[in-house]
């Protein structure tokens, strides 16, 4: 009898321990899930689809600790560019896109840094950047093997304005005749060049104008989000090249980069253009697709956005141009969804979504 009671107590004790451990793990998981963003928790699900260097060391993380930034940096270094090897199975009619490639020449310059070359910039280069007529990566240090153009500006958010000003001056000095339009993006921006060229095909490169995600604060005519990317006309670049180093017209460093560049453009007589489609839907986006679809915006966004901070499927143009805060794994996800995934039996054709330019 005594033996049986002891056994029963042991079983009850074991059950309570297992139950308590299980409940504790569940609450711990829920706490991590709801108090951190995916990138802070480690790898997103999309990373599982990435190719991994087989000769790189695997990241060892103790079971009882969270991933540190050092761990994430090691993981980022194991992600290599992915090349989609399925061109043989696609039968695109890309004649219109090729025609616009030749007609609407776009130079892309991507703001990056030495520490981001292999973590971010390499994945931009492997995806959308290959569709630019010319691509330039701007960093604080030149790297001949990548390659990057090094400009004499220290790294850090407080120097993004200086980096942008010197980058556009470099483009003016060395590549003014190489393109008709000049777009600046970050190394976590994803851009669909075919949609950009279609939009620009009805715009005038000789007009002093620039386009992007329009914020209505800080500058009288508003300014364009740096993360979403903004594109300036040839005439806008010509004016910048002539007067951009004049500190009374264009702040040379400090402040908020996109707002300061917006002030510079306004002082040079360059207008903010409307980039929405003919249904009023957005084309440049300062957040990732999911945020604009679900509307999970920070509070400041509704005060900044010039078009009311709308969200949902009906607020985003079918010919969207850019999205921001796109990590490397998501970069390839968007590449796949945009250029490779096709529903069988559906041919959407081309739409006339540009607004009439007066």
Buried (B, 14 or more C-beta within 10 A) or exposed (E): EEEEEEEEEEEEEEEEEEEEEEEEEEEEEEEEEEEEEEEEEBBBEBBEEBEEEEEEEEBEBEEEEEBEEEBBEBBBBBBBBBEEEEEEEEEEEEEEBEEBBEEBBBBBBBBBBBEBBBBBBBBBBBBBBEBBBBBBBBBBEEBEEBEBBBBEBEBEEEBBBBBBBBBBBBBBEEBBEEBBBBBBBBBBBBBBBBBBBBBBEEBEBEBBBBBBBBBBEBBEBBBBBBBBBBBBBBBBBBBBBEBBEEEEBBBBBEBBBBBBBBBBBBBBEBBBBBBBBEEBBBBBBBBBBEBBBEEEBEEEBEEBBBBEBBBEEEBBBEBBBBBBBBBBBBBBBBBBEBBEEEEEEEEEEEEEBBBEEE
